[in-house]
Amino acid sequence: MSQFTLEPHPNPVSPEARAALVEAPSFGTVFTDHMARINWSAGGAGWHSHRITPYGPLQLDPAAAVLHYAQEIFEGLKAYRWADGSIRTFRPAANAERFARSARRLALPELPPEDFIDALHALVEVDQAWVPSKPGTSLYLRPFMFAAEPFIGVRAAHEVFFLVIASPVGAYFKGGVAPVSIWVDQTYHRAGPGGTGAAKCGGNYAASLVSQEEAYSHGCEQVLFLDAATSTTLEELGGMNVAAVMADGSVVTPPTSGTILEGVTRSSLVQLIRDRGREVAERPIELAGLLEAIKMGQVVEVFACGTAAVVTPVGRLAGTDFDVTVADGAPGALTLSLYEELTGIQYGLREDKHGWTHRLL
Ligand SMILES: *Cc1c(COP(=O)(O)O)cnc(C)c1O
């Protein structure tokens, strides 16, 4: 943990209590004893004060710009405990680079990728006992950065905080790898051309919550957004990318042309599918054509993907004037085998041909 100073928690969770918390993790509710922090100041100081501190509430001025103008970005990745006792993460450089791209879009300072990855190492080292070991569990790492300067004039902040917090997690969806129902939003959009859709920022999520509530009210777990310009082509879910499998075995997924998030899971799956000799087309998917193709049996699987949920089968697509079951509503064969392959690589049970795993400890 090179340049990170450690301020140990004076009163960490006891080993017994920790074991119970790590044993039955529910997504995003339990946090480890520590957090990583780096501050940034304009005017030459740059990134400074790298440290690991006890996990706890932040002191924030009520005028902190993030609370008013949402100048904030985040990342999400996981630490996995392997059978040999080592702890690994998955393609952290991709997250570090995306974090820098998100920072540029939100007029935040770019954190050097080395600092991003060093922070993960430092935090996981001190809180390694929090990395669960049961199949399907991991330690979810949440790096984030926001405008901390107390100033309610509108401009990019001169004081910025970067933190990493960590949370032991089990399966994201309570049903495990069970198919989800998706509500297709025909009213609101999460992003538009020239907007922040390709940046991982909290504001995109804020804009998606009303749609998520609408999805729940229609008995759906997730919402799918259409393009803002024409409301005819698929973009992505609130926090996951989407793909469809054709009867001939090829796969289609919307292109990352600025309004959707460039998922690390998405790009990894595209590679794994191509490794199998299957074709992947990154092209716009018309909603009307998709619904028709599902009914005709030309589209045989639909799945969503992202770090939190990995690969999730979509069993049903519903909207104001349609309600379509994908195939027989059961998880598709390719979806399940991709889940097996990707998690196999992440947990060290499958060969890592592309050098994606990264040892933390
Ligand atoms: C994080 C995120 C994803 C998934 O990205 P991964 O790198 O695969 O975790 C997809 N869409 C949105 C909007 C996201 O925020």
PDBQT file of the ligand as one rigid body, heavy atoms in Angstrom, charges set to zero:
ROOT
HETATM    1  C1  LIG A 401     -21.956   0.131 -14.683  1.00  0.00    +0.000 C 
HETATM    2  C2  LIG A 401     -22.996   0.137 -15.746  1.00  0.00    +0.000 A 
HETATM    3  C3  LIG A 401     -23.122  -0.914 -16.677  1.00  0.00    +0.000 A 
HETATM    4  C4  LIG A 401     -22.311  -2.181 -16.606  1.00  0.00    +0.000 C 
HETATM    5  O1  LIG A 401     -20.946  -1.953 -16.715  1.00  0.00    +0.000 OA
HETATM    6  P1  LIG A 401     -19.919  -3.053 -16.196  1.00  0.00    +0.000 P 
HETATM    7  O2  LIG A 401     -18.592  -2.457 -16.462  1.00  0.00    +0.000 OA
HETATM    8  O3  LIG A 401     -20.171  -4.262 -16.988  1.00  0.00    +0.000 OA
HETATM    9  O4  LIG A 401     -20.206  -3.270 -14.760  1.00  0.00    +0.000 OA
HETATM   10  C5  LIG A 401     -24.062  -0.783 -17.676  1.00  0.00    +0.000 A 
HETATM   11  N1  LIG A 401     -24.857   0.297 -17.756  1.00  0.00    +0.000 NA
HETATM   12  C6  LIG A 401     -24.787   1.312 -16.872  1.00  0.00    +0.000 A 
HETATM   13  C7  LIG A 401     -25.691   2.472 -17.017  1.00  0.00    +0.000 C 
HETATM   14  C8  LIG A 401     -23.846   1.264 -15.842  1.00  0.00    +0.000 A 
HETATM   15  O5  LIG A 401     -23.785   2.269 -14.970  1.00  0.00    +0.000 OA
ENDROOT
TORSDOF 0
